[in-house]
Amino acid sequence: MDPVALQEKAGQASRLLKSLANERRLLIMCHLSQGEKSVGELEPLVGLSQSALSQHLARLRREHLVATRRDAQTIFYSISSDEAHSVLGTLYDLYCADADIARRE
């Protein structure tokens, strides 16, 4: 690992990690890693009110981590950041891979 190379991108990396450091936002992003979802679909999955969920999604949108697509009156959210997708995959490998293996056995 080259610290000099990271120094140039430290601010960008720090913003990504700060956005994912909230447990609820991390859970939202995990669900979105499975494909786009509307607020109505995400509500029961993350256990937040529509208002609280919308605030978290707005933050993720401001940070350019999620994108939106409108279909009539429904807005669908999806992950728009390859970096975020990669970090989520790494976190899953570190913290959830053993549970996946146990479930399959």
Biopython code that builds the backbone (N, CA, C, O; Angstrom):
import numpy as np
from Bio.PDB.StructureBuilder import StructureBuilder

atoms = [
    (1, "MET", "N", (0.848, -1.174, 0.000)),
    (1, "MET", "CA", (0.000, 0.000, 0.000)),
    (1, "MET", "C", (0.894, 1.238, 0.000)),
    (1, "MET", "O", (1.853, 1.327, 0.766)),
    (2, "ASP", "N", (0.565, 2.188, -0.869)),
    (2, "ASP", "CA", (1.363, 3.405, -1.017)),
    (2, "ASP", "C", (0.660, 4.574, -0.326)),
    (2, "ASP", "O", (-0.330, 5.087, -0.847)),
    (3, "PRO", "N", (1.157, 5.005, 0.844)),
    (3, "PRO", "CA", (0.530, 6.115, 1.568)),
    (3, "PRO", "C", (0.480, 7.412, 0.766)),
    (3, "PRO", "O", (-0.453, 8.200, 0.925)),
    (4, "VAL", "N", (1.456, 7.640, -0.082)),
    (4, "VAL", "CA", (1.471, 8.867, -0.884)),
    (4, "VAL", "C", (0.286, 8.873, -1.854)),
    (4, "VAL", "O", (-0.371, 9.899, -2.033)),
    (5, "ALA", "N", (0.021, 7.739, -2.469)),
    (5, "ALA", "CA", (-1.116, 7.635, -3.389)),
    (5, "ALA", "C", (-2.427, 7.849, -2.638)),
    (5, "ALA", "O", (-3.325, 8.528, -3.136)),
    (6, "LEU", "N", (-2.540, 7.274, -1.446)),
    (6, "LEU", "CA", (-3.759, 7.435, -0.659)),
    (6, "LEU", "C", (-3.930, 8.879, -0.201)),
    (6, "LEU", "O", (-5.054, 9.370, -0.096)),
    (7, "GLN", "N", (-2.837, 9.549, 0.068)),
    (7, "GLN", "CA", (-2.901, 10.938, 0.528)),
    (7, "GLN", "C", (-3.665, 11.808, -0.472)),
    (7, "GLN", "O", (-4.410, 12.705, -0.078)),
    (8, "GLU", "N", (-3.480, 11.542, -1.749)),
    (8, "GLU", "CA", (-4.163, 12.320, -2.782)),
    (8, "GLU", "C", (-5.669, 12.091, -2.778)),
    (8, "GLU", "O", (-6.432, 12.977, -3.164)),
    (9, "LYS", "N", (-6.097, 10.923, -2.350)),
    (9, "LYS", "CA", (-7.519, 10.566, -2.378)),
    (9, "LYS", "C", (-8.111, 10.423, -0.975)),
    (9, "LYS", "O", (-9.239, 9.951, -0.832)),
    (10, "ALA", "N", (-7.373, 10.820, 0.055)),
    (10, "ALA", "CA", (-7.814, 10.616, 1.439)),
    (10, "ALA", "C", (-9.142, 11.308, 1.731)),
    (10, "ALA", "O", (-9.994, 10.740, 2.415)),
    (11, "GLY", "N", (-9.328, 12.506, 1.230)),
    (11, "GLY", "CA", (-10.581, 13.226, 1.466)),
    (11, "GLY", "C", (-11.770, 12.501, 0.868)),
    (11, "GLY", "O", (-12.819, 12.374, 1.500)),
    (12, "GLN", "N", (-11.597, 12.027, -0.352)),
    (12, "GLN", "CA", (-12.664, 11.291, -1.035)),
    (12, "GLN", "C", (-12.980, 9.992, -0.291)),
    (12, "GLN", "O", (-14.148, 9.658, -0.089)),
    (13, "ALA", "N", (-11.949, 9.266, 0.110)),
    (13, "ALA", "CA", (-12.148, 8.014, 0.845)),
    (13, "ALA", "C", (-12.814, 8.280, 2.186)),
    (13, "ALA", "O", (-13.697, 7.532, 2.604)),
    (14, "SER", "N", (-12.396, 9.335, 2.854)),
    (14, "SER", "CA", (-12.956, 9.689, 4.152)),
    (14, "SER", "C", (-14.442, 10.021, 4.046)),
    (14, "SER", "O", (-15.225, 9.622, 4.907)),
    (15, "ARG", "N", (-14.841, 10.748, 2.998)),
    (15, "ARG", "CA", (-16.260, 11.080, 2.807)),
    (15, "ARG", "C", (-17.089, 9.821, 2.576)),
    (15, "ARG", "O", (-18.193, 9.697, 3.107)),
    (16, "LEU", "N", (-16.565, 8.894, 1.791)),
    (16, "LEU", "CA", (-17.281, 7.640, 1.545)),
    (16, "LEU", "C", (-17.457, 6.868, 2.846)),
    (16, "LEU", "O", (-18.556, 6.409, 3.158)),
    (17, "LEU", "N", (-16.380, 6.728, 3.598)),
    (17, "LEU", "CA", (-16.452, 5.980, 4.853)),
    (17, "LEU", "C", (-17.368, 6.667, 5.860)),
    (17, "LEU", "O", (-18.082, 5.995, 6.604)),
    (18, "LYS", "N", (-17.355, 7.984, 5.890)),
    (18, "LYS", "CA", (-18.226, 8.727, 6.806)),
    (18, "LYS", "C", (-19.694, 8.478, 6.460)),
    (18, "LYS", "O", (-20.523, 8.314, 7.355)),
    (19, "SER", "N", (-20.015, 8.449, 5.175)),
    (19, "SER", "CA", (-21.394, 8.192, 4.754)),
    (19, "SER", "C", (-21.843, 6.788, 5.125)),
    (19, "SER", "O", (-22.999, 6.580, 5.491)),
    (20, "LEU", "N", (-20.939, 5.833, 5.033)),
    (20, "LEU", "CA", (-21.283, 4.440, 5.340)),
    (20, "LEU", "C", (-21.147, 4.117, 6.823)),
    (20, "LEU", "O", (-21.524, 3.028, 7.255)),
    (21, "ALA", "N", (-20.610, 5.056, 7.614)),
    (21, "ALA", "CA", (-20.371, 4.798, 9.036)),
    (21, "ALA", "C", (-21.657, 4.746, 9.849)),
    (21, "ALA", "O", (-21.649, 4.243, 10.973)),
    (22, "ASN", "N", (-22.749, 5.246, 9.316)),
    (22, "ASN", "CA", (-24.033, 5.176, 10.003)),
    (22, "ASN", "C", (-24.658, 3.803, 9.750)),
    (22, "ASN", "O", (-24.769, 3.371, 8.603)),
    (23, "GLU", "N", (-25.060, 3.126, 10.810)),
    (23, "GLU", "CA", (-25.591, 1.763, 10.697)),
    (23, "GLU", "C", (-26.787, 1.679, 9.750)),
    (23, "GLU", "O", (-26.890, 0.745, 8.955)),
    (24, "ARG", "N", (-27.686, 2.652, 9.836)),
    (24, "ARG", "CA", (-28.883, 2.626, 8.978)),
    (24, "ARG", "C", (-28.521, 2.850, 7.509)),
    (24, "ARG", "O", (-29.045, 2.174, 6.624)),
    (25, "ARG", "N", (-27.621, 3.806, 7.258)),
    (25, "ARG", "CA", (-27.224, 4.041, 5.865)),
    (25, "ARG", "C", (-26.490, 2.834, 5.300)),
    (25, "ARG", "O", (-26.657, 2.492, 4.129)),
    (26, "LEU", "N", (-25.685, 2.195, 6.123)),
    (26, "LEU", "CA", (-24.988, 0.990, 5.681)),
    (26, "LEU", "C", (-25.997, -0.095, 5.310)),
    (26, "LEU", "O", (-25.844, -0.766, 4.289)),
    (27, "LEU", "N", (-27.021, -0.265, 6.134)),
    (27, "LEU", "CA", (-28.053, -1.259, 5.856)),
    (27, "LEU", "C", (-28.826, -0.908, 4.581)),
    (27, "LEU", "O", (-29.129, -1.786, 3.773)),
    (28, "ILE", "N", (-29.141, 0.366, 4.405)),
    (28, "ILE", "CA", (-29.816, 0.811, 3.179)),
    (28, "ILE", "C", (-28.968, 0.444, 1.962)),
    (28, "ILE", "O", (-29.471, -0.110, 0.985)),
    (29, "MET", "N", (-27.690, 0.758, 2.036)),
    (29, "MET", "CA", (-26.794, 0.469, 0.913)),
    (29, "MET", "C", (-26.678, -1.037, 0.666)),
    (29, "MET", "O", (-26.596, -1.470, -0.483)),
    (30, "CYS", "N", (-26.670, -1.824, 1.722)),
    (30, "CYS", "CA", (-26.621, -3.290, 1.552)),
    (30, "CYS", "C", (-27.843, -3.781, 0.785)),
    (30, "CYS", "O", (-27.722, -4.612, -0.116)),
    (31, "HIS", "N", (-29.010, -3.273, 1.137)),
    (31, "HIS", "CA", (-30.223, -3.678, 0.420)),
    (31, "HIS", "C", (-30.192, -3.193, -1.029)),
    (31, "HIS", "O", (-30.627, -3.904, -1.934)),
    (32, "LEU", "N", (-29.683, -1.991, -1.243)),
    (32, "LEU", "CA", (-29.603, -1.477, -2.610)),
    (32, "LEU", "C", (-28.564, -2.220, -3.442)),
    (32, "LEU", "O", (-28.626, -2.204, -4.671)),
    (33, "SER", "N", (-27.614, -2.867, -2.782)),
    (33, "SER", "CA", (-26.621, -3.644, -3.538)),
    (33, "SER", "C", (-27.272, -4.843, -4.231)),
    (33, "SER", "O", (-26.691, -5.434, -5.141)),
    (34, "GLN", "N", (-28.479, -5.192, -3.793)),
    (34, "GLN", "CA", (-29.215, -6.295, -4.405)),
    (34, "GLN", "C", (-30.047, -5.834, -5.601)),
    (34, "GLN", "O", (-30.631, -6.657, -6.307)),
    (35, "GLY", "N", (-30.101, -4.532, -5.828)),
    (35, "GLY", "CA", (-30.871, -3.978, -6.939)),
    (35, "GLY", "C", (-31.677, -2.782, -6.482)),
    (35, "GLY", "O", (-31.809, -2.525, -5.285)),
    (36, "GLU", "N", (-32.219, -2.050, -7.451)),
    (36, "GLU", "CA", (-32.939, -0.823, -7.100)),
    (36, "GLU", "C", (-34.198, -1.126, -6.300)),
    (36, "GLU", "O", (-34.835, -2.166, -6.464)),
    (37, "LYS", "N", (-34.535, -0.170, -5.420)),
    (37, "LYS", "CA", (-35.711, -0.315, -4.570)),
    (37, "LYS", "C", (-36.333, 1.054, -4.341)),
    (37, "LYS", "O", (-35.654, 2.080, -4.381)),
    (38, "SER", "N", (-37.636, 1.047, -4.102)),
    (38, "SER", "CA", (-38.341, 2.283, -3.765)),
    (38, "SER", "C", (-38.299, 2.478, -2.252)),
    (38, "SER", "O", (-37.921, 1.571, -1.510)),
    (39, "VAL", "N", (-38.687, 3.663, -1.805)),
    (39, "VAL", "CA", (-38.755, 3.931, -0.368)),
    (39, "VAL", "C", (-39.707, 2.937, 0.290)),
    (39, "VAL", "O", (-39.419, 2.413, 1.366)),
    (40, "GLY", "N", (-40.841, 2.680, -0.359)),
    (40, "GLY", "CA", (-41.819, 1.734, 0.184)),
    (40, "GLY", "C", (-41.260, 0.333, 0.346)),
    (40, "GLY", "O", (-41.616, -0.370, 1.292)),
    (41, "GLU", "N", (-40.391, -0.082, -0.561)),
    (41, "GLU", "CA", (-39.759, -1.399, -0.452)),
    (41, "GLU", "C", (-38.691, -1.410, 0.635)),
    (41, "GLU", "O", (-38.507, -2.416, 1.321)),
    (42, "LEU", "N", (-37.989, -0.293, 0.791)),
    (42, "LEU", "CA", (-36.904, -0.230, 1.775)),
    (42, "LEU", "C", (-37.411, -0.111, 3.212)),
    (42, "LEU", "O", (-36.778, -0.622, 4.136)),
    (43, "GLU", "N", (-38.547, 0.560, 3.405)),
    (43, "GLU", "CA", (-39.063, 0.809, 4.764)),
    (43, "GLU", "C", (-39.072, -0.434, 5.648)),
    (43, "GLU", "O", (-38.458, -0.416, 6.715)),
    (44, "PRO", "N", (-39.749, -1.518, 5.245)),
    (44, "PRO", "CA", (-39.785, -2.687, 6.134)),
    (44, "PRO", "C", (-38.432, -3.391, 6.261)),
    (44, "PRO", "O", (-38.173, -4.072, 7.253)),
    (45, "LEU", "N", (-37.584, -3.225, 5.267)),
    (45, "LEU", "CA", (-36.281, -3.896, 5.293)),
    (45, "LEU", "C", (-35.325, -3.264, 6.293)),
    (45, "LEU", "O", (-34.527, -3.960, 6.921)),
    (46, "VAL", "N", (-35.403, -1.946, 6.443)),
    (46, "VAL", "CA", (-34.454, -1.249, 7.322)),
    (46, "VAL", "C", (-35.081, -0.776, 8.623)),
    (46, "VAL", "O", (-34.371, -0.310, 9.514)),
    (47, "GLY", "N", (-36.406, -0.888, 8.749)),
    (47, "GLY", "CA", (-37.062, -0.546, 10.006)),
    (47, "GLY", "C", (-37.053, 0.939, 10.331)),
    (47, "GLY", "O", (-36.939, 1.320, 11.496)),
    (48, "LEU", "N", (-37.170, 1.775, 9.316)),
    (48, "LEU", "CA", (-37.227, 3.221, 9.526)),
    (48, "LEU", "C", (-38.553, 3.762, 9.006)),
    (48, "LEU", "O", (-39.165, 3.179, 8.112)),
    (49, "SER", "N", (-38.986, 4.878, 9.573)),
    (49, "SER", "CA", (-40.161, 5.554, 9.034)),
    (49, "SER", "C", (-39.809, 6.118, 7.661)),
    (49, "SER", "O", (-38.635, 6.275, 7.325)),
    (50, "GLN", "N", (-40.830, 6.419, 6.882)),
    (50, "GLN", "CA", (-40.584, 6.972, 5.553)),
    (50, "GLN", "C", (-39.795, 8.271, 5.649)),
    (50, "GLN", "O", (-38.907, 8.524, 4.835)),
    (51, "SER", "N", (-40.115, 9.088, 6.634)),
    (51, "SER", "CA", (-39.434, 10.372, 6.811)),
    (51, "SER", "C", (-37.948, 10.188, 7.104)),
    (51, "SER", "O", (-37.105, 10.823, 6.471)),
    (52, "ALA", "N", (-37.629, 9.322, 8.059)),
    (52, "ALA", "CA", (-36.224, 9.079, 8.423)),
    (52, "ALA", "C", (-35.469, 8.443, 7.260)),
    (52, "ALA", "O", (-34.329, 8.810, 6.974)),
    (53, "LEU", "N", (-36.108, 7.495, 6.600)),
    (53, "LEU", "CA", (-35.485, 6.823, 5.459)),
    (53, "LEU", "C", (-35.188, 7.826, 4.342)),
    (53, "LEU", "O", (-34.116, 7.793, 3.739)),
    (54, "SER", "N", (-36.131, 8.701, 4.077)),
    (54, "SER", "CA", (-35.939, 9.706, 3.031)),
    (54, "SER", "C", (-34.773, 10.636, 3.354)),
    (54, "SER", "O", (-34.044, 11.051, 2.454)),
    (55, "GLN", "N", (-34.592, 10.963, 4.630)),
    (55, "GLN", "CA", (-33.462, 11.810, 5.030)),
    (55, "GLN", "C", (-32.134, 11.102, 4.766)),
    (55, "GLN", "O", (-31.188, 11.709, 4.263)),
    (56, "HIS", "N", (-32.070, 9.816, 5.107)),
    (56, "HIS", "CA", (-30.844, 9.052, 4.851)),
    (56, "HIS", "C", (-30.579, 8.937, 3.349)),
    (56, "HIS", "O", (-29.440, 9.077, 2.904)),
    (57, "LEU", "N", (-31.626, 8.683, 2.576)),
    (57, "LEU", "CA", (-31.463, 8.574, 1.122)),
    (57, "LEU", "C", (-31.028, 9.906, 0.512)),
    (57, "LEU", "O", (-30.235, 9.931, -0.429)),
    (58, "ALA", "N", (-31.543, 11.004, 1.044)),
    (58, "ALA", "CA", (-31.134, 12.327, 0.555)),
    (58, "ALA", "C", (-29.644, 12.552, 0.811)),
    (58, "ALA", "O", (-28.936, 13.099, -0.035)),
    (59, "ARG", "N", (-29.182, 12.131, 1.971)),
    (59, "ARG", "CA", (-27.750, 12.278, 2.283)),
    (59, "ARG", "C", (-26.914, 11.436, 1.319)),
    (59, "ARG", "O", (-25.899, 11.901, 0.800)),
    (60, "LEU", "N", (-27.344, 10.197, 1.082)),
    (60, "LEU", "CA", (-26.614, 9.321, 0.166)),
    (60, "LEU", "C", (-26.617, 9.888, -1.253)),
    (60, "LEU", "O", (-25.649, 9.735, -1.997)),
    (61, "ARG", "N", (-27.708, 10.539, -1.611)),
    (61, "ARG", "CA", (-27.788, 11.167, -2.933)),
    (61, "ARG", "C", (-26.855, 12.371, -3.033)),
    (61, "ARG", "O", (-26.174, 12.556, -4.042)),
    (62, "ARG", "N", (-26.829, 13.183, -1.984)),
    (62, "ARG", "CA", (-25.916, 14.343, -1.972)),
    (62, "ARG", "C", (-24.460, 13.911, -2.092)),
    (62, "ARG", "O", (-23.636, 14.609, -2.682)),
    (63, "GLU", "N", (-24.161, 12.750, -1.523)),
    (63, "GLU", "CA", (-22.792, 12.225, -1.568)),
    (63, "GLU", "C", (-22.519, 11.450, -2.864)),
    (63, "GLU", "O", (-21.437, 10.890, -3.039)),
    (64, "HIS", "N", (-23.500, 11.422, -3.765)),
    (64, "HIS", "CA", (-23.378, 10.742, -5.068)),
    (64, "HIS", "C", (-23.153, 9.236, -4.920)),
    (64, "HIS", "O", (-22.476, 8.614, -5.738)),
    (65, "LEU", "N", (-23.733, 8.662, -3.863)),
    (65, "LEU", "CA", (-23.618, 7.217, -3.655)),
    (65, "LEU", "C", (-24.820, 6.474, -4.220)),
    (65, "LEU", "O", (-24.721, 5.294, -4.558)),
    (66, "VAL", "N", (-25.956, 7.162, -4.323)),
    (66, "VAL", "CA", (-27.143, 6.554, -4.923)),
    (66, "VAL", "C", (-27.689, 7.462, -6.015)),
    (66, "VAL", "O", (-27.497, 8.678, -5.998)),
    (67, "ALA", "N", (-28.368, 6.841, -6.956)),
    (67, "ALA", "CA", (-29.041, 7.558, -8.039)),
    (67, "ALA", "C", (-30.529, 7.248, -7.952)),
    (67, "ALA", "O", (-30.936, 6.283, -7.305)),
    (68, "THR", "N", (-31.329, 8.069, -8.605)),
    (68, "THR", "CA", (-32.774, 7.857, -8.589)),
    (68, "THR", "C", (-33.295, 7.673, -10.006)),
    (68, "THR", "O", (-32.710, 8.127, -10.989)),
    (69, "ARG", "N", (-34.432, 6.978, -10.054)),
    (69, "ARG", "CA", (-35.167, 6.802, -11.309)),
    (69, "ARG", "C", (-36.638, 6.911, -10.960)),
    (69, "ARG", "O", (-37.115, 6.237, -10.047)),
    (70, "ARG", "N", (-37.353, 7.749, -11.677)),
    (70, "ARG", "CA", (-38.776, 7.942, -11.401)),
    (70, "ARG", "C", (-39.607, 7.102, -12.371)),
    (70, "ARG", "O", (-39.345, 7.068, -13.573)),
    (71, "ASP", "N", (-40.618, 6.424, -11.813)),
    (71, "ASP", "CA", (-41.599, 5.697, -12.612)),
    (71, "ASP", "C", (-42.965, 6.135, -12.099)),
    (71, "ASP", "O", (-43.411, 5.688, -11.042)),
    (72, "ALA", "N", (-43.624, 7.010, -12.847)),
    (72, "ALA", "CA", (-44.871, 7.650, -12.413)),
    (72, "ALA", "C", (-44.582, 8.420, -11.121)),
    (72, "ALA", "O", (-43.784, 9.357, -11.131)),
    (73, "GLN", "N", (-45.225, 8.033, -10.001)),
    (73, "GLN", "CA", (-44.993, 8.755, -8.744)),
    (73, "GLN", "C", (-44.000, 8.048, -7.832)),
    (73, "GLN", "O", (-43.721, 8.523, -6.731)),
    (74, "THR", "N", (-43.477, 6.940, -8.272)),
    (74, "THR", "CA", (-42.544, 6.174, -7.445)),
    (74, "THR", "C", (-41.113, 6.488, -7.853)),
    (74, "THR", "O", (-40.771, 6.499, -9.036)),
    (75, "ILE", "N", (-40.281, 6.744, -6.840)),
    (75, "ILE", "CA", (-38.860, 6.984, -7.083)),
    (75, "ILE", "C", (-38.095, 5.752, -6.637)),
    (75, "ILE", "O", (-38.240, 5.288, -5.506)),
    (76, "PHE", "N", (-37.286, 5.232, -7.533)),
    (76, "PHE", "CA", (-36.458, 4.072, -7.237)),
    (76, "PHE", "C", (-35.024, 4.528, -7.006)),
    (76, "PHE", "O", (-34.524, 5.421, -7.691)),
    (77, "TYR", "N", (-34.374, 3.904, -6.034)),
    (77, "TYR", "CA", (-32.990, 4.226, -5.684)),
    (77, "TYR", "C", (-32.093, 3.056, -6.044)),
    (77, "TYR", "O", (-32.486, 1.895, -5.932)),
    (78, "SER", "N", (-30.881, 3.377, -6.477)),
    (78, "SER", "CA", (-29.882, 2.350, -6.774)),
    (78, "SER", "C", (-28.502, 2.914, -6.450)),
    (78, "SER", "O", (-28.307, 4.129, -6.408)),
    (79, "ILE", "N", (-27.558, 2.022, -6.225)),
    (79, "ILE", "CA", (-26.190, 2.452, -5.941)),
    (79, "ILE", "C", (-25.569, 2.982, -7.226)),
    (79, "ILE", "O", (-25.641, 2.342, -8.275)),
    (80, "SER", "N", (-24.961, 4.155, -7.133)),
    (80, "SER", "CA", (-24.345, 4.768, -8.312)),
    (80, "SER", "C", (-22.827, 4.868, -8.193)),
    (80, "SER", "O", (-22.160, 5.359, -9.104)),
    (81, "SER", "N", (-22.289, 4.409, -7.080)),
    (81, "SER", "CA", (-20.853, 4.533, -6.836)),
    (81, "SER", "C", (-20.188, 3.163, -6.863)),
    (81, "SER", "O", (-20.492, 2.295, -6.046)),
    (82, "ASP", "N", (-19.279, 2.983, -7.810)),
    (82, "ASP", "CA", (-18.524, 1.727, -7.863)),
    (82, "ASP", "C", (-17.692, 1.543, -6.601)),
    (82, "ASP", "O", (-17.530, 0.427, -6.109)),
    (83, "GLU", "N", (-17.166, 2.652, -6.081)),
    (83, "GLU", "CA", (-16.354, 2.579, -4.862)),
    (83, "GLU", "C", (-17.191, 2.079, -3.690)),
    (83, "GLU", "O", (-16.750, 1.221, -2.925)),
    (84, "ALA", "N", (-18.405, 2.622, -3.553)),
    (84, "ALA", "CA", (-19.285, 2.185, -2.466)),
    (84, "ALA", "C", (-19.624, 0.705, -2.622)),
    (84, "ALA", "O", (-19.636, -0.041, -1.643)),
    (85, "HIS", "N", (-19.898, 0.288, -3.849)),
    (85, "HIS", "CA", (-20.211, -1.124, -4.104)),
    (85, "HIS", "C", (-19.039, -2.009, -3.684)),
    (85, "HIS", "O", (-19.236, -3.062, -3.079)),
    (86, "SER", "N", (-17.846, -1.585, -4.001)),
    (86, "SER", "CA", (-16.642, -2.342, -3.647)),
    (86, "SER", "C", (-16.448, -2.415, -2.133)),
    (86, "SER", "O", (-16.126, -3.475, -1.595)),
    (87, "VAL", "N", (-16.645, -1.280, -1.443)),
    (87, "VAL", "CA", (-16.512, -1.262, 0.019)),
    (87, "VAL", "C", (-17.565, -2.166, 0.651)),
    (87, "VAL", "O", (-17.264, -2.896, 1.596)),
    (88, "LEU", "N", (-18.789, -2.128, 0.146)),
    (88, "LEU", "CA", (-19.848, -2.997, 0.675)),
    (88, "LEU", "C", (-19.478, -4.467, 0.496)),
    (88, "LEU", "O", (-19.698, -5.277, 1.396)),
    (89, "GLY", "N", (-18.921, -4.810, -0.653)),
    (89, "GLY", "CA", (-18.491, -6.190, -0.888)),
    (89, "GLY", "C", (-17.409, -6.617, 0.081)),
    (89, "GLY", "O", (-17.430, -7.736, 0.592)),
    (90, "THR", "N", (-16.464, -5.726, 0.335)),
    (90, "THR", "CA", (-15.390, -6.029, 1.290)),
    (90, "THR", "C", (-15.951, -6.199, 2.694)),
    (90, "THR", "O", (-15.569, -7.127, 3.407)),
    (91, "LEU", "N", (-16.860, -5.305, 3.100)),
    (91, "LEU", "CA", (-17.475, -5.424, 4.428)),
    (91, "LEU", "C", (-18.251, -6.734, 4.549)),
    (91, "LEU", "O", (-18.213, -7.395, 5.586)),
    (92, "TYR", "N", (-18.952, -7.099, 3.483)),
    (92, "TYR", "CA", (-19.695, -8.358, 3.498)),
    (92, "TYR", "C", (-18.743, -9.538, 3.666)),
    (92, "TYR", "O", (-18.998, -10.439, 4.466)),
    (93, "ASP", "N", (-17.652, -9.532, 2.913)),
    (93, "ASP", "CA", (-16.671, -10.617, 3.021)),
    (93, "ASP", "C", (-16.093, -10.702, 4.430)),
    (93, "ASP", "O", (-15.887, -11.796, 4.954)),
    (94, "LEU", "N", (-15.832, -9.556, 5.038)),
    (94, "LEU", "CA", (-15.232, -9.534, 6.378)),
    (94, "LEU", "C", (-16.203, -9.956, 7.475)),
    (94, "LEU", "O", (-15.809, -10.642, 8.419)),
    (95, "TYR", "N", (-17.471, -9.551, 7.361)),
    (95, "TYR", "CA", (-18.398, -9.728, 8.475)),
    (95, "TYR", "C", (-19.521, -10.726, 8.237)),
    (95, "TYR", "O", (-20.158, -11.162, 9.196)),
    (96, "CYS", "N", (-19.779, -11.096, 7.006)),
    (96, "CYS", "CA", (-20.954, -11.929, 6.734)),
    (96, "CYS", "C", (-20.656, -13.234, 6.012)),
    (96, "CYS", "O", (-21.526, -14.103, 5.953)),
    (97, "ALA", "N", (-19.482, -13.399, 5.471)),
    (97, "ALA", "CA", (-19.175, -14.590, 4.674)),
    (97, "ALA", "C", (-19.331, -15.867, 5.490)),
    (97, "ALA", "O", (-19.830, -16.867, 4.973)),
    (98, "ASP", "N", (-18.915, -15.856, 6.756)),
    (98, "ASP", "CA", (-19.050, -17.047, 7.596)),
    (98, "ASP", "C", (-20.513, -17.424, 7.792)),
    (98, "ASP", "O", (-20.848, -18.609, 7.802)),
    (99, "ALA", "N", (-21.383, -16.438, 7.946)),
    (99, "ALA", "CA", (-22.813, -16.706, 8.110)),
    (99, "ALA", "C", (-23.383, -17.324, 6.841)),
    (99, "ALA", "O", (-24.239, -18.206, 6.914)),
    (100, "ASP", "N", (-22.919, -16.872, 5.681)),
    (100, "ASP", "CA", (-23.348, -17.441, 4.406)),
    (100, "ASP", "C", (-22.973, -18.914, 4.311)),
    (100, "ASP", "O", (-23.786, -19.744, 3.902)),
    (101, "ILE", "N", (-21.751, -19.231, 4.688)),
    (101, "ILE", "CA", (-21.269, -20.617, 4.643)),
    (101, "ILE", "C", (-22.079, -21.483, 5.597)),
    (101, "ILE", "O", (-22.490, -22.586, 5.235)),
    (102, "ALA", "N", (-22.311, -20.997, 6.806)),
    (102, "ALA", "CA", (-23.075, -21.757, 7.807)),
    (102, "ALA", "C", (-24.502, -22.005, 7.331)),
    (102, "ALA", "O", (-25.051, -23.080, 7.569)),
    (103, "ARG", "N", (-25.109, -21.029, 6.666)),
    (103, "ARG", "CA", (-26.477, -21.172, 6.181)),
    (103, "ARG", "C", (-26.565, -22.235, 5.093)),
    (103, "ARG", "O", (-27.570, -22.940, 4.995)),
    (104, "ARG", "N", (-25.532, -22.354, 4.284)),
    (104, "ARG", "CA", (-25.535, -23.333, 3.194)),
    (104, "ARG", "C", (-25.310, -24.754, 3.686)),
    (104, "ARG", "O", (-25.703, -25.712, 3.020)),
    (105, "GLU", "N", (-24.685, -24.895, 4.839)),
    (105, "GLU", "CA", (-24.355, -26.246, 5.344)),
    (105, "GLU", "C", (-25.520, -26.902, 6.026)),
    (105, "GLU", "O", (-25.401, -28.031, 6.500)),
]
sb = StructureBuilder()
sb.init_structure("model")
sb.init_model(0)
sb.init_chain("A")
sb.init_seg("    ")
for serial, (resi, resn, name, xyz) in enumerate(atoms, 1):
    if name == "N":
        sb.init_residue(resn, " ", resi, " ")
    sb.init_atom(name, np.array(xyz, "f"), 0.0, 1.0, " ", f" {name:<3s}", serial, name[0])
structure = sb.get_structure()
